[in-house]
Amino acid sequence: MTGGGIAFDVSGLTLDRLKAGAAQAKPEALAEAAEHLRRAAVELTPVLTGKLAASAAVTVEDDRAAVTYDGPYARYQHEGLGFRHEHGQAKYLEQPVTTEKDAIFGILARRVKDAL
């Protein structure tokens, strides 16, 4: 090399290895990120009996993770902007999707990076 510069040897780096490492880390990364979202949402979930907050669950399938609430009134409570609660609020799942976005992406990035 002439003229000054930097050379990198990447002969041991293969995209297949990187893709395999990321694919292996994906389920646990999704589960951890979704669990973070679930915990944040439960903190905002309206509480009367505690059943709604206790029903929050995380599922991971293929390339998707979901946070769900069970019960016939989960959507009703989530969308009830006019309701008054001693604890909790409407949009208890939607709000943390926005406010916890950086933390969620950070969890995903850290998990994939650690796998590589």
N, C-alpha and C positions, 0 to 999 in steps of 0.2 A: 504494500500500500504506500502510495506517495502522496505528498501534498497535505499530510495530516488528516486524520479521520479516525473513525472508530469502526472496528469490524466485530460482527457477532457471529458466533457459531450456533446455529439452531438445528444442527443435524439430528439431535436426539428428540426434537420436538415434533410430534405428529398430531395432526388434527383429530385423528381417530382416538388417540389417547385422551385428548382434551374433551372431546364429545362424550366419550365413555365415562370419564370422571364426572362431568356435569350431569349426565343422565343418572348416574348412581346416586348423586347427592340430591337430585330433584325431589323425590318423595318426602324425605326428612326436612328439606328446606321449605317446601310448601306447607308441611304440617306445622313446623315451628312458626312460620309467618302467620298462618291462619289462627294458630293458638294465641298469638300476640293480639290479633284483631279480636278474637273471641273475648279475651280478658278485658280489653278496652271497652268492648260493647256491653259486657255484663255490668261494668261500672256505671253505665248510663241507662241500663234497662229499668223501666218502671217496676216497682216492687209493691205488691199488695200482699200476696201470699208467699212469694219467692219462687213459685213454680215456673214462671216465664224465664227468669234468669237461669234457673237450674236446668232448663231444657236446651240451652245453647250448646251446640255441638259442632265439631270440626269433622269434615270428611275429606279425604284425598283420593282422587281417582285419576289415574293417568297424569295428564298435564294440568289438572284442575284441583283447586282446593275450595271448599265452601264452608261458610259459617251459617248455620241454620238455627232457627228457633222452632220448637214444636208447639202445637196448641192452636186452637181455632182463633184465638184473639191476638196472636203475635203480630200479624200484619195490621190489624185494627189499631193496636197500641202504637205500632211504629209510625203509622200515617196520621194518628190523631193529634194534629197540631194544637187543637183547642183544649186538650185534656190538661188537667193540673195534677201533678203528682208530688207527694212529699219527698219521694226519692225517684230519680230517673227522669226521662224525657222522651218525647217523640224523636224519631230519626236516630234511635239509639244504636243502630247498626250502620246506617249510612254515614253519620258524622265521623266515626273513627276510621272509616275507609279513607277519608280525606286527611284527617288530622294525624293519623298514624302511618301515612303513606311512606315517609322517609324511613321510619323504623322498619316497616315491612320490607321495603326494597333492600335496606341494609342487612336484614337477616338473610334474605335470599342470596345477596352478593357474598356475604361472609361464608355461608354454607357451601356455595359452589367453589369459592376460592379455596376454602379449606380442603375440599375434595381433590383439588388439582395439586 
